[in-house]
């Protein structure tokens, strides 16, 4: 019987068998995991830029609009062909743009043949397969439906849910879960011109176990073998697997050649271990390990780095870190962050940035934490370790163990809120007097918030009592009322600028604070220091951090903010200015500092100007009328140019502390080449804090970077020279030091 072209809905062994055979395990898996013979962490699916890749040849037969969700087994199978025939009622032939579709699975060929008695089938002439994750072509295919088996010749495939493609000389489906591929390859490069690829003489795929085995495996760059393995196993899906990760290497003049090769151990579904031997030619062999765990109530990691024998500084050196987050119930949990270094020069010698190398105090803390809709509590303690060799042991902060805090605020009646801020701490220090402190601050507030204004009057009483291990007054205390009023208005008006619709806001704000003076000279200083003056300080009840000092105040803050928004609601300009006016002398000071009788604080001004999507400027300044000079100033300018270029220039000054300029650029040279650089120079010390320059090359499937860097690595100003090199095989991973992450932190706007 011969019929014309039409679509038929049916459930038929022919369609089921061919669809099953062509959906090869490991190639058309439901996950988006790329086929990779290294391991879970070596195939992390990193985000990559594929904009320089040409369209894959297989996309020519891609059919858009197929469903991307739904259950295939519940869907009907549609068969279409120009001609269909059966001469004997046993063998069926479909010819002429023949296709079989089940939900998102679509197979097309010039000719399909199926014999019902033997369940044998064949597909000939331009066999093409497509589903939500995969495109595949083959020269021909054959097999049986009972048992389910099949083979394909001359396979080419393209992943759709992630970047990746390759070839196979032959693919054999043994059953629904097992397959074998011969002469196969995988790459994220263009299919017909791979810059790099994995090749294997034979590959076995076990979908049930989620594991593949490759034999005679090689990794090639430009068809040149880089490494070869006689045997390798790899994951087919998101199930983890033990194996080597990509190495990291670099050079600097303090550590010498620096090479590490991590090995990942999949110990159980909920915990794993990564072992990282790190060889430094000037220092020796460092052994590192990271253990990660995940339970129903906790997650965390434990890290240890151990250098048994430092060639430069004799002796064993180590760094320990434990991070944990637990949830006991809806309202209670735990947070643990424990850190310990063997010596005060660990970060100077092994840190890879100025910020890390300049770590002066290494914190450790452990707390049971609780929270609700109107309250939160913390019970635990913390301590610090000195990791700056220039600091004496007496500079180590007090241990706070135990430390208990409880803060709460809720509505009481008629819009009146009641709250409390409270803390109990036991302080201890090997080189100072120990003691305990209780700090209570109950208060009442009446917040009002409307579209055009807000107001929050608040009155409270702060009481602090000590129990000190000393002669004399062992139980000093302090108490005073604290009253404040925070109020502001919000005005806005429509503007027409340069033919566009704009909105300007005017937001005056007033903050009055009254705290009577109390003599606090007899109180110890356990954990209190004065905070740097900032715009936010204009609206706080205390300029000290810690409960050992509460400032006296009879102050009025006056501040004004104005914003300019374009027609899309984007903020193009924000400008603020403010000052505190003092009506009484400022008598409460830290030891050794005299009382002041300033009539006002420094004027603080801030400006954020987004001239366009490509230009942005920021400005902050503090001018002190009492000394008639600038205390702080910062200026920043950013320009984005071209498709991805960016240039940053900034200046920052804080009196008696720092003054530096910082410039950084990313300059596209061509479609594939980019130049990156940064220079951070201290005008106060007349020295370069950090400088680097490098080039990047980016192609469809490969990117590499080379950076030369010089940076200050300790508080004494000693500098280190370093060379960084990284090669990224897109979609797979990278070899070398992670310079991409470093550049994102160093160059604002780097992409």
Steps between C-alpha positions, in 0.01 A plus 500: 500500500633842411360823637583870469671717756316532828545498880394191697457477880581150624699291749715266291816289568676657202485852642585391852798293392658763279451778752651283773796400286591851394466644850838353597581488872737777596425698184133580540484486878242716672769696687706774341830346609763508228679178411836533670750231596655678799253532787237712667715800586684488171166541324339775711295654216660842543330790332693591188477741210412312182438813289801430277380154406350448154167316474542125516441317175243276665282802573405503133247224565390626843121532526401787732188501713508143632382463865766549768307333781254217548506121546599320181363162600152649537503667159368356174737415217453678167625344175523695176625404154423572139459130432426198718471140380491135606517227238436207730346650815817418694761746373411870495683771307480879548665718235530864404576741788395234745483610865396359834427734791417444865464827693844665461670198336513522124674258262515549126649286221459440130371146565375296798446121483345282771433121499236404753585130531869551579461851655791607277513861385731716291539870419686611190603826339558816703390372839434804724401499865389788726371542857505777759869432578657359185542512124648196328557375148603156373554337164284199586352304788367149568383285789214309661225593744499166687751494642552879483825548311638709221804644333580823317779571253677832437357688800533878548336666801439846646380566857225761527462550875875564534785564258663184363524285191689211354511192280488123526589248233234266635254496789353171621200483734512172692186571705320803635778576751823391333678617187841489336664766283809453286736765362316771689584863585372792707570873486332837545680631190341509153427145392704507181800695637555415866779697664503233770314178559486177696535183291442141601541179307218340697243631744246305708200681649300364793197723549370296795817564701565841348857401411695484177828324421744619234796309362793644310396851602697805386463874533615690194565864422509579129518124439817477714470250789549674837434205728390141461331254732458132424189487717268760658158514659268802501145600605209507257271715717506705818615207713843578638810297434854486638784620282771757435402863453672751279839616635595853600844651453679833514818670614608768745834582655394407856365152426672426171324271254162420654316187380197322648304198376174435689343155527127473570362210710127433484466329838120502535197680357516758778873549557821512299869578530743689277872437554736763356876446501668834426866512399685832547859489384618751763287369785446128459198271477179621661217253562147636488159347553138615501224283646143604417186364659126542470236359737132564556585775749859607423740587223863599518862438415827431680828610338859433603819611327823357638858579399706246703836665436527855364829529312521877557371519858592181683214318664150374434231746388125451472163668457169360626148610408159361602178652370162362607134604474237298686124526543353336810142621461299772335646767728835362617826405334877533526777689317863394539805659339827379654839608363850434628842568351826356628680836494453871438657495150283233338294741292806707412677195360212309344231761431449586135369856537576818692172472694577145614865573572396799713281289730594630845241322714365154417148462646332188638141485620235248597139586583163345555266739320128552535255723317132565470275761345582757770811370678848355447756352738859376493676281758866412456836668484783627284872565508775638277851384418770751408633427150702820460864466614521873574230483770599408857317227690337765721312626194297181478130579561314354795341159469124532535380173648222465574320776313121524499295756308125547482329764285126539460241749373126461461186707505354545848188708447369788288799514267753508786786253466699365789843342476825413670864469399694290746835325537691304762869428444780339699839642393837333547851585386834349600662845520218706656234508769200272450141600560134463417257755360122526485351759264122567483323755281117481512311761296164617368444637149212640300586454130296677234569436132302651213567565133602863555660484845624282784561552871633282781517638854678263738577510871693241697735437789842341469649328804842332508651315798841332541655230714877550470783288642693791649565686822288800581161551338417155368141580400485834318182581312352764278145598410342779300185574301529523120244695300495555125276626222559397139278677245504572130297627207482375142425748222508433129428692183485426129762651272550521127868486416641469149159396374465217754281448805688503830415492869690692768469424870586716799537314829583710808570302817532605864639291785508627859685303769520568873720293733602657835865483604615224732859466625635176351870531582475215752361260241740260325553479125433140402380515138418864426646734242392812316359444153623703200267790429263436210164612362324221690657624826282812473199292610640273773467516876865422567824568317665211689478131412471291816322574827796633702430856389172679431549849364326798650296701255283803455516492122294586198584345163387684189528314169369541149485250213388563143460244224442526126319212326449462126178392333578132558545553872878460485682713757741721309609728784502478877646779713506522880643741756475508877649616829450447873449820704618467861328705774726368780865398531596145406633379835506118461821397328734202486791506747768751409271719291378835634139614494402719204274803479425492127185675392465263210640188339668479164279568199442181303413507131439210262429504127420211266462606137406261220544725199404217266515124486871537420612776739479507879662727757497485881618758748515501881650769719526589869602857580566578865421863592668452839842442342419673171622205295378190322488181705393262223461522126440247225436535128419225252438503125402207282462485123369201306595504134448272207325169565692405815772759569517674837731757661502599868684782675464580870663705774454446874628700795452463877701736718789340689416160355512458123515675166514308173398498136369192327459448126389189312406421141366226279571586135367284216770491233301288256221250513728245666769706679469714813744696715453529878695708750481663842718741694436580867746761630533637853569874495553494876777238484621578146479134405302268277259286698403283205563501127429243234465476127403217273333382185205274435410302194144380460371271227191287459603220733831608654622797700842567649646774713853603597555754780811651654437643847687683775329560835578587859462188712552624857461801727870583470450572129697208357390415145461175308529438126267237355413348165153360435397277213162340436354303211124448498342226292149638494230278637758267660730691734828686520866427567712747695411760760146638499589837352142564385377528859799717589431740212132533592605621845783724376327676208157647568275403211719214372301237312 
